[in-house]
Amino acid sequence: RSLVEAAETLAKDREVGALYLLTNTANQFFLVAGYAPFERDKAPRDIQMTREFKELCPSGVDCLRRLLA
């Protein structure tokens, strides 16, 4: 939880509006932490172009988002 809070604080300090993640094992942890299910194909293009989205995390894993603003 401390690592997630630190990442969120850093993102807020850098004026990032939302965080996205892909998971198939930590869904419940992130749902409790305030993340919500999000349609993978609606993620920003820059994020969809990452290696994680394109190669490392197959389309069957859950996409979650947390708005920071």
N, C-alpha and C positions, 0 to 999 in steps of 0.2 A: 504494500500500500504506500509506503514511503517513497519508493521509486516512481510510482505513478503520480503521486502528488508533486514530486520534484519536476517531473517531465511536464506536467500541466502548468506549474508555476513558470517554468522556463518558456513554454509556449505562450502563455499570457503576456509575459514580459516582452516577448518578441511580436506581440499583437497578432498572434495566430488566432483565427476565429473558430476553428474546429479541429479536433483530432480524429483520425480514422485508424481502425485496426482490423486485422484479420485474425481469427482464432477458431480453433475447433476443440480446444481443451479448457480455455479460461473464460468461457462465455459468462457463467454465473458471477464470477469475480467482477468482471467489468460491468455487468448489468447493475450489480449492487453499488458499484463506484460511480454510477451516473451515466454510463454509456447506453446507447439505445440501438436496436437493430437498424441497419441502414442498407438500402439496396446498393449492392456493389457497383452496378453499372451507372449509378448516379453520383459516385464519388468524382471529385474534380479530375480532370484529364491528367494533370501532372502526377497525381497519386496513382491513377490507373496505369501510368506508364512505368512505374517502378518495377524493379525485378520481383519484389514480393508479390505484387498483384499479377504480373504477367507470367511468372514461372514458379516461384517457391510455394505459393499458397493456391492450390487449385480452386476452381470455381465453387466447389462444394463447401468451403469453409465459410463461417459467418463473418459478415462485415458489420462492424459497430462504429458509431460516431458519438462524440461528445462535443457539444457546442460550448465554447469558452466565453463568448462575448456576453 
